[in-house]
Amino acid sequence: NAYGVLFLSENLMGPLLGYRDSYNELVITLTPGANVNDVADALEDVLDRYGVQRVLKRDDIMSYKLMEEELNQVNAMAQVLPTLFMSVAALIIYIVLSRTVKNDKMSIGIMKSLGYSNRQILAHYIQFSLIIGLAGGLLGVLTGTWISGFYVQLYVQYMNIPLLRTRIIPESYLLALVITLVFCVVAGLAGARRVIGIHPADAMRPEPPSDGHRLLIERV
């Protein structure tokens, strides 16, 4: 069996098939704020005498639904994953700084005896969390920009989107850096807050051993 594809002009095919000045599909773009249902009802009333079969809204198109669902999943991941990673990073910063302050107890006591205030010593330890937050935020911005371009190319390739490109929004980058720094600073404050309760005289003494007790698993 053999077949072929023949292309003819619209001016020739219309009279041959009896569909002069007829169209099988119309695509209408609405202005912002227009009511989609009202426009669809009006189109059905006006085009009914011309043999219109169905008026499809954008939400009724399967390809649009699939694309919208995909974007909703990406949006959910964009909210959950950064929060999870920053929470883990804040926990690590808290543990590291709390142990650092505990190990530097004698040095902190000497600094206080020399006249350094709690605010100065606390600012010294918070600098570590600030550096970590700034470095991590910049690395995340650069990595996220590269990954976003990769995702855009995937959408263009697999969903046949004609025009889609990555656009850099400075406000989003600034917001990401601010949120990262806030997480790190709060974790640093929580981890280094023991600085306030350290007295110079008590800092020279070795720390007493903690009270021992049986764990729950041992009682069971």
PyRosetta script that sets phi, psi and omega in degrees:
from pyrosetta import init, pose_from_sequence

init()
pose = pose_from_sequence("NAYGVLFLSENLMGPLLGYRDSYNELVITLTPGANVNDVADALEDVLDRYGVQRVLKRDDIMSYKLMEEELNQVNAMAQVLPTLFMSVAALIIYIVLSRTVKNDKMSIGIMKSLGYSNRQILAHYIQFSLIIGLAGGLLGVLTGTWISGFYVQLYVQYMNIPLLRTRIIPESYLLALVITLVFCVVAGLAGARRVIGIHPADAMRPEPPSDGHRLLIERV")
pose.set_psi(1, 139.5)
pose.set_omega(1, 178.1)
pose.set_phi(2, -126.6)
pose.set_psi(2, 149.6)
pose.set_omega(2, 178.6)
pose.set_phi(3, -143.7)
pose.set_psi(3, 163.9)
pose.set_omega(3, 179.1)
pose.set_phi(4, -144.6)
pose.set_psi(4, 163.2)
pose.set_omega(4, 179.2)
pose.set_phi(5, -115.1)
pose.set_psi(5, 126.0)
pose.set_omega(5, -176.6)
pose.set_phi(6, -117.9)
pose.set_psi(6, 126.0)
pose.set_omega(6, 178.1)
pose.set_phi(7, -104.9)
pose.set_psi(7, 126.7)
pose.set_omega(7, 177.0)
pose.set_phi(8, -126.2)
pose.set_psi(8, 156.2)
pose.set_omega(8, -178.4)
pose.set_phi(9, -73.8)
pose.set_psi(9, 156.5)
pose.set_omega(9, 179.7)
pose.set_phi(10, -64.7)
pose.set_psi(10, -35.0)
pose.set_omega(10, -179.4)
pose.set_phi(11, -65.5)
pose.set_psi(11, -28.7)
pose.set_omega(11, 178.4)
pose.set_phi(12, -84.9)
pose.set_psi(12, -41.6)
pose.set_omega(12, -176.8)
pose.set_phi(13, -71.4)
pose.set_psi(13, -33.0)
pose.set_omega(13, -178.8)
pose.set_phi(14, -58.0)
pose.set_psi(14, -55.7)
pose.set_omega(14, 178.7)
pose.set_phi(15, -63.9)
pose.set_psi(15, -34.0)
pose.set_omega(15, -178.4)
pose.set_phi(16, -65.4)
pose.set_psi(16, -39.2)
pose.set_omega(16, -177.2)
pose.set_phi(17, -97.2)
pose.set_psi(17, -0.8)
pose.set_omega(17, 178.8)
pose.set_phi(18, 77.5)
pose.set_psi(18, 23.9)
pose.set_omega(18, 180.0)
pose.set_phi(19, -121.9)
pose.set_psi(19, 54.0)
pose.set_omega(19, 179.1)
pose.set_phi(20, -68.4)
pose.set_psi(20, 133.9)
pose.set_omega(20, -179.6)
pose.set_phi(21, 56.2)
pose.set_psi(21, 37.2)
pose.set_omega(21, 178.7)
pose.set_phi(22, -117.2)
pose.set_psi(22, 155.4)
pose.set_omega(22, -179.2)
pose.set_phi(23, -136.6)
pose.set_psi(23, 146.0)
pose.set_omega(23, 179.6)
pose.set_phi(24, -95.3)
pose.set_psi(24, -4.9)
pose.set_omega(24, 179.5)
pose.set_phi(25, -160.1)
pose.set_psi(25, 137.3)
pose.set_omega(25, 174.5)
pose.set_phi(26, -125.6)
pose.set_psi(26, 133.8)
pose.set_omega(26, 177.2)
pose.set_phi(27, -113.3)
pose.set_psi(27, 122.4)
pose.set_omega(27, -175.1)
pose.set_phi(28, -118.1)
pose.set_psi(28, 130.9)
pose.set_omega(28, 176.6)
pose.set_phi(29, -104.1)
pose.set_psi(29, 126.3)
pose.set_omega(29, -178.0)
pose.set_phi(30, -92.1)
pose.set_psi(30, 152.4)
pose.set_omega(30, 175.5)
pose.set_phi(31, -76.8)
pose.set_psi(31, 153.5)
pose.set_omega(31, 179.4)
pose.set_phi(32, -58.2)
pose.set_psi(32, 134.5)
pose.set_omega(32, -180.0)
pose.set_phi(33, 93.6)
pose.set_psi(33, -6.6)
pose.set_omega(33, -179.3)
pose.set_phi(34, -74.6)
pose.set_psi(34, 147.2)
pose.set_omega(34, 178.5)
pose.set_phi(35, -84.7)
pose.set_psi(35, 117.2)
pose.set_omega(35, -175.2)
pose.set_phi(36, -66.0)
pose.set_psi(36, -42.0)
pose.set_omega(36, -177.5)
pose.set_phi(37, -65.6)
pose.set_psi(37, -40.7)
pose.set_omega(37, 179.0)
pose.set_phi(38, -64.9)
pose.set_psi(38, -40.9)
pose.set_omega(38, 179.1)
pose.set_phi(39, -66.0)
pose.set_psi(39, -40.1)
pose.set_omega(39, 179.4)
pose.set_phi(40, -64.2)
pose.set_psi(40, -42.1)
pose.set_omega(40, 178.2)
pose.set_phi(41, -64.5)
pose.set_psi(41, -40.7)
pose.set_omega(41, 179.5)
pose.set_phi(42, -65.5)
pose.set_psi(42, -39.2)
pose.set_omega(42, 179.0)
pose.set_phi(43, -65.5)
pose.set_psi(43, -40.1)
pose.set_omega(43, 178.3)
pose.set_phi(44, -63.1)
pose.set_psi(44, -38.7)
pose.set_omega(44, 179.0)
pose.set_phi(45, -67.9)
pose.set_psi(45, -40.8)
pose.set_omega(45, -176.1)
pose.set_phi(46, -75.1)
pose.set_psi(46, -40.0)
pose.set_omega(46, -173.3)
pose.set_phi(47, -94.0)
pose.set_psi(47, 3.8)
pose.set_omega(47, -177.6)
pose.set_phi(48, -63.4)
pose.set_psi(48, -38.4)
pose.set_omega(48, -178.6)
pose.set_phi(49, -72.9)
pose.set_psi(49, -14.3)
pose.set_omega(49, 177.4)
pose.set_phi(50, -93.3)
pose.set_psi(50, 5.6)
pose.set_omega(50, 176.3)
pose.set_phi(51, 86.4)
pose.set_psi(51, 24.3)
pose.set_omega(51, 178.2)
pose.set_phi(52, -64.1)
pose.set_psi(52, 135.6)
pose.set_omega(52, -176.9)
pose.set_phi(53, -94.0)
pose.set_psi(53, -41.1)
pose.set_omega(53, -176.2)
pose.set_phi(54, -160.5)
pose.set_psi(54, 143.0)
pose.set_omega(54, 174.2)
pose.set_phi(55, -107.6)
pose.set_psi(55, 115.3)
pose.set_omega(55, -178.2)
pose.set_phi(56, -100.3)
pose.set_psi(56, 127.0)
pose.set_omega(56, 172.2)
pose.set_phi(57, -86.4)
pose.set_psi(57, 162.1)
pose.set_omega(57, -176.2)
pose.set_phi(58, -60.5)
pose.set_psi(58, -35.8)
pose.set_omega(58, -179.0)
pose.set_phi(59, -69.2)
pose.set_psi(59, -16.7)
pose.set_omega(59, -179.7)
pose.set_phi(60, -88.4)
pose.set_psi(60, -8.1)
pose.set_omega(60, -178.1)
pose.set_phi(61, -83.5)
pose.set_psi(61, 128.8)
pose.set_omega(61, -174.7)
pose.set_phi(62, -63.1)
pose.set_psi(62, -39.8)
pose.set_omega(62, -179.0)
pose.set_phi(63, -64.3)
pose.set_psi(63, -37.2)
pose.set_omega(63, 178.2)
pose.set_phi(64, -67.9)
pose.set_psi(64, -39.8)
pose.set_omega(64, 178.5)
pose.set_phi(65, -62.4)
pose.set_psi(65, -42.5)
pose.set_omega(65, 179.1)
pose.set_phi(66, -63.9)
pose.set_psi(66, -42.7)
pose.set_omega(66, 179.5)
pose.set_phi(67, -66.3)
pose.set_psi(67, -40.9)
pose.set_omega(67, 179.5)
pose.set_phi(68, -65.1)
pose.set_psi(68, -40.1)
pose.set_omega(68, 178.4)
pose.set_phi(69, -65.5)
pose.set_psi(69, -39.2)
pose.set_omega(69, 177.9)
pose.set_phi(70, -63.6)
pose.set_psi(70, -43.4)
pose.set_omega(70, 179.3)
pose.set_phi(71, -67.0)
pose.set_psi(71, -34.6)
pose.set_omega(71, 176.5)
pose.set_phi(72, -64.6)
pose.set_psi(72, -38.7)
pose.set_omega(72, 177.1)
pose.set_phi(73, -65.5)
pose.set_psi(73, -42.1)
pose.set_omega(73, 178.4)
pose.set_phi(74, -64.2)
pose.set_psi(74, -39.2)
pose.set_omega(74, 178.8)
pose.set_phi(75, -64.2)
pose.set_psi(75, -40.7)
pose.set_omega(75, 178.3)
pose.set_phi(76, -64.7)
pose.set_psi(76, -42.4)
pose.set_omega(76, 177.7)
pose.set_phi(77, -64.3)
pose.set_psi(77, -36.5)
pose.set_omega(77, -179.4)
pose.set_phi(78, -67.2)
pose.set_psi(78, -20.8)
pose.set_omega(78, 177.8)
pose.set_phi(79, -93.7)
pose.set_psi(79, -36.0)
pose.set_omega(79, -174.7)
pose.set_phi(80, -80.9)
pose.set_psi(80, -48.9)
pose.set_omega(80, -173.6)
pose.set_phi(81, -62.8)
pose.set_psi(81, -47.3)
pose.set_omega(81, 177.5)
pose.set_phi(82, -60.4)
pose.set_psi(82, -39.3)
pose.set_omega(82, 178.3)
pose.set_phi(83, -63.0)
pose.set_psi(83, -40.4)
pose.set_omega(83, 179.1)
pose.set_phi(84, -65.3)
pose.set_psi(84, -46.7)
pose.set_omega(84, -178.9)
pose.set_phi(85, -65.5)
pose.set_psi(85, -41.1)
pose.set_omega(85, -179.5)
pose.set_phi(86, -69.7)
pose.set_psi(86, -31.7)
pose.set_omega(86, 175.9)
pose.set_phi(87, -65.9)
pose.set_psi(87, -42.2)
pose.set_omega(87, 177.4)
pose.set_phi(88, -64.7)
pose.set_psi(88, -41.7)
pose.set_omega(88, 178.9)
pose.set_phi(89, -63.9)
pose.set_psi(89, -40.4)
pose.set_omega(89, 178.4)
pose.set_phi(90, -64.1)
pose.set_psi(90, -38.8)
pose.set_omega(90, 178.0)
pose.set_phi(91, -64.4)
pose.set_psi(91, -41.1)
pose.set_omega(91, 179.3)
pose.set_phi(92, -65.7)
pose.set_psi(92, -42.8)
pose.set_omega(92, 178.5)
pose.set_phi(93, -61.7)
pose.set_psi(93, -41.7)
pose.set_omega(93, 179.0)
pose.set_phi(94, -60.9)
pose.set_psi(94, -46.1)
pose.set_omega(94, -178.7)
pose.set_phi(95, -65.2)
pose.set_psi(95, -44.1)
pose.set_omega(95, -177.2)
pose.set_phi(96, -65.1)
pose.set_psi(96, -46.3)
pose.set_omega(96, -177.9)
pose.set_phi(97, -69.1)
pose.set_psi(97, -37.7)
pose.set_omega(97, 178.6)
pose.set_phi(98, -64.0)
pose.set_psi(98, -38.6)
pose.set_omega(98, 177.7)
pose.set_phi(99, -72.5)
pose.set_psi(99, -35.8)
pose.set_omega(99, 178.1)
pose.set_phi(100, -63.9)
pose.set_psi(100, -43.9)
pose.set_omega(100, 178.1)
pose.set_phi(101, -63.7)
pose.set_psi(101, -38.7)
pose.set_omega(101, 178.8)
pose.set_phi(102, -64.1)
pose.set_psi(102, -41.3)
pose.set_omega(102, 179.4)
pose.set_phi(103, -71.8)
pose.set_psi(103, -29.4)
pose.set_omega(103, -178.9)
pose.set_phi(104, -93.6)
pose.set_psi(104, 21.7)
pose.set_omega(104, -175.6)
pose.set_phi(105, -58.3)
pose.set_psi(105, -44.3)
pose.set_omega(105, -178.9)
pose.set_phi(106, -67.2)
pose.set_psi(106, -41.7)
pose.set_omega(106, 178.5)
pose.set_phi(107, -63.9)
pose.set_psi(107, -37.6)
pose.set_omega(107, 178.1)
pose.set_phi(108, -66.0)
pose.set_psi(108, -39.3)
pose.set_omega(108, 177.1)
pose.set_phi(109, -62.6)
pose.set_psi(109, -39.9)
pose.set_omega(109, 177.9)
pose.set_phi(110, -65.7)
pose.set_psi(110, -41.3)
pose.set_omega(110, 179.2)
pose.set_phi(111, -63.4)
pose.set_psi(111, -39.9)
pose.set_omega(111, 178.3)
pose.set_phi(112, -67.5)
pose.set_psi(112, -37.4)
pose.set_omega(112, 178.4)
pose.set_phi(113, -67.7)
pose.set_psi(113, -24.3)
pose.set_omega(113, 177.3)
pose.set_phi(114, -84.6)
pose.set_psi(114, -4.6)
pose.set_omega(114, 174.8)
pose.set_phi(115, 112.5)
pose.set_psi(115, 0.5)
pose.set_omega(115, 178.4)
pose.set_phi(116, -72.8)
pose.set_psi(116, 138.0)
pose.set_omega(116, -178.3)
pose.set_phi(117, -86.9)
pose.set_psi(117, 166.7)
pose.set_omega(117, 177.9)
pose.set_phi(118, -61.8)
pose.set_psi(118, -36.5)
pose.set_omega(118, -179.7)
pose.set_phi(119, -64.9)
pose.set_psi(119, -40.8)
pose.set_omega(119, -180.0)
pose.set_phi(120, -67.2)
pose.set_psi(120, -43.2)
pose.set_omega(120, -179.7)
pose.set_phi(121, -68.6)
pose.set_psi(121, -39.8)
pose.set_omega(121, 178.9)
pose.set_phi(122, -64.6)
pose.set_psi(122, -39.1)
pose.set_omega(122, 178.0)
pose.set_phi(123, -64.7)
pose.set_psi(123, -32.1)
pose.set_omega(123, 178.6)
pose.set_phi(124, -62.5)
pose.set_psi(124, -43.0)
pose.set_omega(124, -177.9)
pose.set_phi(125, -78.4)
pose.set_psi(125, -30.0)
pose.set_omega(125, 178.8)
pose.set_phi(126, -69.9)
pose.set_psi(126, -22.0)
pose.set_omega(126, 176.9)
pose.set_phi(127, -57.4)
pose.set_psi(127, -34.6)
pose.set_omega(127, 179.3)
pose.set_phi(128, -62.8)
pose.set_psi(128, -45.5)
pose.set_omega(128, 179.9)
pose.set_phi(129, -67.4)
pose.set_psi(129, -33.7)
pose.set_omega(129, 177.1)
pose.set_phi(130, -65.1)
pose.set_psi(130, -43.6)
pose.set_omega(130, 179.5)
pose.set_phi(131, -64.0)
pose.set_psi(131, -42.7)
pose.set_omega(131, 179.2)
pose.set_phi(132, -63.5)
pose.set_psi(132, -43.6)
pose.set_omega(132, -179.4)
pose.set_phi(133, -65.6)
pose.set_psi(133, -41.0)
pose.set_omega(133, -179.9)
pose.set_phi(134, -67.3)
pose.set_psi(134, -44.5)
pose.set_omega(134, 179.4)
pose.set_phi(135, -65.2)
pose.set_psi(135, -43.8)
pose.set_omega(135, 178.7)
pose.set_phi(136, -66.4)
pose.set_psi(136, -37.8)
pose.set_omega(136, 178.7)
pose.set_phi(137, -65.1)
pose.set_psi(137, -44.2)
pose.set_omega(137, 178.4)
pose.set_phi(138, -64.7)
pose.set_psi(138, -41.7)
pose.set_omega(138, 177.7)
pose.set_phi(139, -63.8)
pose.set_psi(139, -39.6)
pose.set_omega(139, 178.1)
pose.set_phi(140, -65.6)
pose.set_psi(140, -38.3)
pose.set_omega(140, 178.5)
pose.set_phi(141, -63.6)
pose.set_psi(141, -46.1)
pose.set_omega(141, -179.4)
pose.set_phi(142, -65.5)
pose.set_psi(142, -45.1)
pose.set_omega(142, 179.5)
pose.set_phi(143, -65.3)
pose.set_psi(143, -41.8)
pose.set_omega(143, 179.4)
pose.set_phi(144, -64.1)
pose.set_psi(144, -36.2)
pose.set_omega(144, 177.5)
pose.set_phi(145, -64.1)
pose.set_psi(145, -42.4)
pose.set_omega(145, 179.0)
pose.set_phi(146, -66.4)
pose.set_psi(146, -42.0)
pose.set_omega(146, -179.5)
pose.set_phi(147, -67.0)
pose.set_psi(147, -37.5)
pose.set_omega(147, 179.3)
pose.set_phi(148, -62.6)
pose.set_psi(148, -40.6)
pose.set_omega(148, 175.6)
pose.set_phi(149, -62.8)
pose.set_psi(149, -36.9)
pose.set_omega(149, 177.4)
pose.set_phi(150, -65.0)
pose.set_psi(150, -41.9)
pose.set_omega(150, 178.5)
pose.set_phi(151, -65.5)
pose.set_psi(151, -39.0)
pose.set_omega(151, 179.1)
pose.set_phi(152, -61.4)
pose.set_psi(152, -42.3)
pose.set_omega(152, 178.3)
pose.set_phi(153, -64.1)
pose.set_psi(153, -35.4)
pose.set_omega(153, 176.5)
pose.set_phi(154, -64.7)
pose.set_psi(154, -43.0)
pose.set_omega(154, 178.5)
pose.set_phi(155, -64.2)
pose.set_psi(155, -42.0)
pose.set_omega(155, 179.2)
pose.set_phi(156, -62.6)
pose.set_psi(156, -38.1)
pose.set_omega(156, -175.1)
pose.set_phi(157, -77.6)
pose.set_psi(157, -45.7)
pose.set_omega(157, -171.3)
pose.set_phi(158, -93.4)
pose.set_psi(158, -19.0)
pose.set_omega(158, -179.8)
pose.set_phi(159, -112.9)
pose.set_psi(159, 5.2)
pose.set_omega(159, 175.0)
pose.set_phi(160, 54.3)
pose.set_psi(160, 45.5)
pose.set_omega(160, 176.7)
pose.set_phi(161, -84.4)
pose.set_psi(161, 123.0)
pose.set_omega(161, -172.9)
pose.set_phi(162, -68.4)
pose.set_psi(162, -42.3)
pose.set_omega(162, -176.2)
pose.set_phi(163, -130.2)
pose.set_psi(163, 112.9)
pose.set_omega(163, 177.5)
pose.set_phi(164, -156.5)
pose.set_psi(164, 124.7)
pose.set_omega(164, -177.6)
pose.set_phi(165, -143.9)
pose.set_psi(165, 161.4)
pose.set_omega(165, -179.8)
pose.set_phi(166, -83.4)
pose.set_psi(166, 132.2)
pose.set_omega(166, 178.8)
pose.set_phi(167, -122.6)
pose.set_psi(167, 128.3)
pose.set_omega(167, -179.0)
pose.set_phi(168, -85.5)
pose.set_psi(168, 125.8)
pose.set_omega(168, 178.7)
pose.set_phi(169, -111.9)
pose.set_psi(169, 107.1)
pose.set_omega(169, -177.0)
pose.set_phi(170, -59.0)
pose.set_psi(170, -33.7)
pose.set_omega(170, -179.4)
pose.set_phi(171, -62.4)
pose.set_psi(171, -36.1)
pose.set_omega(171, 179.6)
pose.set_phi(172, -68.1)
pose.set_psi(172, -40.6)
pose.set_omega(172, 177.9)
pose.set_phi(173, -63.9)
pose.set_psi(173, -42.6)
pose.set_omega(173, 179.5)
pose.set_phi(174, -64.0)
pose.set_psi(174, -42.0)
pose.set_omega(174, 178.8)
pose.set_phi(175, -63.6)
pose.set_psi(175, -40.0)
pose.set_omega(175, 178.7)
pose.set_phi(176, -62.6)
pose.set_psi(176, -42.8)
pose.set_omega(176, 179.1)
pose.set_phi(177, -65.3)
pose.set_psi(177, -40.9)
pose.set_omega(177, -179.4)
pose.set_phi(178, -64.8)
pose.set_psi(178, -45.3)
pose.set_omega(178, 179.8)
pose.set_phi(179, -62.9)
pose.set_psi(179, -40.8)
pose.set_omega(179, 178.8)
pose.set_phi(180, -63.2)
pose.set_psi(180, -44.4)
pose.set_omega(180, 179.2)
pose.set_phi(181, -64.8)
pose.set_psi(181, -37.4)
pose.set_omega(181, 179.1)
pose.set_phi(182, -63.7)
pose.set_psi(182, -45.0)
pose.set_omega(182, 177.9)
pose.set_phi(183, -58.0)
pose.set_psi(183, -47.2)
pose.set_omega(183, -175.8)
pose.set_phi(184, -69.0)
pose.set_psi(184, -40.7)
pose.set_omega(184, -179.1)
pose.set_phi(185, -66.9)
pose.set_psi(185, -42.3)
pose.set_omega(185, 178.1)
pose.set_phi(186, -62.3)
pose.set_psi(186, -42.8)
pose.set_omega(186, 177.2)
pose.set_phi(187, -64.6)
pose.set_psi(187, -38.2)
pose.set_omega(187, 177.7)
pose.set_phi(188, -65.4)
pose.set_psi(188, -40.5)
pose.set_omega(188, 177.2)
pose.set_phi(189, -63.8)
pose.set_psi(189, -42.3)
pose.set_omega(189, 179.9)
pose.set_phi(190, -66.4)
pose.set_psi(190, -36.4)
pose.set_omega(190, -178.5)
pose.set_phi(191, -77.6)
pose.set_psi(191, -30.8)
pose.set_omega(191, -175.8)
pose.set_phi(192, -102.4)
pose.set_psi(192, 9.2)
pose.set_omega(192, -177.4)
pose.set_phi(193, -67.7)
pose.set_psi(193, -16.5)
pose.set_omega(193, 178.5)
pose.set_phi(194, -66.3)
pose.set_psi(194, -15.0)
pose.set_omega(194, 178.1)
pose.set_phi(195, -59.2)
pose.set_psi(195, -36.6)
pose.set_omega(195, -175.6)
pose.set_phi(196, -65.2)
pose.set_psi(196, -35.8)
pose.set_omega(196, -175.7)
pose.set_phi(197, -86.5)
pose.set_psi(197, 1.5)
pose.set_omega(197, -179.0)
pose.set_phi(198, -87.3)
pose.set_psi(198, 125.0)
pose.set_omega(198, 176.5)
pose.set_phi(199, -101.7)
pose.set_psi(199, 143.2)
pose.set_omega(199, -176.9)
pose.set_phi(200, -55.7)
pose.set_psi(200, -41.5)
pose.set_omega(200, -177.5)
pose.set_phi(201, -69.5)
pose.set_psi(201, -41.6)
pose.set_omega(201, -179.9)
pose.set_phi(202, -71.2)
pose.set_psi(202, -25.7)
pose.set_omega(202, -178.1)
pose.set_phi(203, -68.7)
pose.set_psi(203, -23.3)
pose.set_omega(203, 179.9)
pose.set_phi(204, -76.5)
pose.set_psi(204, -17.6)
pose.set_omega(204, -178.9)
pose.set_phi(205, -87.4)
pose.set_psi(205, 149.7)
pose.set_omega(205, 174.8)
pose.set_phi(206, -68.0)
pose.set_psi(206, 146.4)
pose.set_omega(206, -177.3)
pose.set_phi(207, -70.1)
pose.set_psi(207, 130.1)
pose.set_omega(207, -179.5)
pose.set_phi(208, -66.3)
pose.set_psi(208, 150.2)
pose.set_omega(208, 179.1)
pose.set_phi(209, -66.7)
pose.set_psi(209, 148.2)
pose.set_omega(209, -179.7)
pose.set_phi(210, -75.0)
pose.set_psi(210, 154.6)
pose.set_omega(210, -179.5)
pose.set_phi(211, -66.9)
pose.set_psi(211, 132.5)
pose.set_omega(211, 179.2)
pose.set_phi(212, -92.5)
pose.set_psi(212, 144.4)
pose.set_omega(212, 177.1)
pose.set_phi(213, -154.5)
pose.set_psi(213, 160.2)
pose.set_omega(213, -179.1)
pose.set_phi(214, -75.3)
pose.set_psi(214, 139.9)
pose.set_omega(214, 177.6)
pose.set_phi(215, -76.2)
pose.set_psi(215, 164.8)
pose.set_omega(215, 179.7)
pose.set_phi(216, -61.8)
pose.set_psi(216, -39.5)
pose.set_omega(216, 180.0)
pose.set_phi(217, -65.3)
pose.set_psi(217, -33.0)
pose.set_omega(217, 177.6)
pose.set_phi(218, -70.0)
pose.set_psi(218, -35.9)
pose.set_omega(218, 177.6)
pose.set_phi(219, -67.6)
pose.set_psi(219, -36.7)
pose.set_omega(219, 178.6)
pose.set_phi(220, -67.2)
pose.dump_pdb("model.pdb")
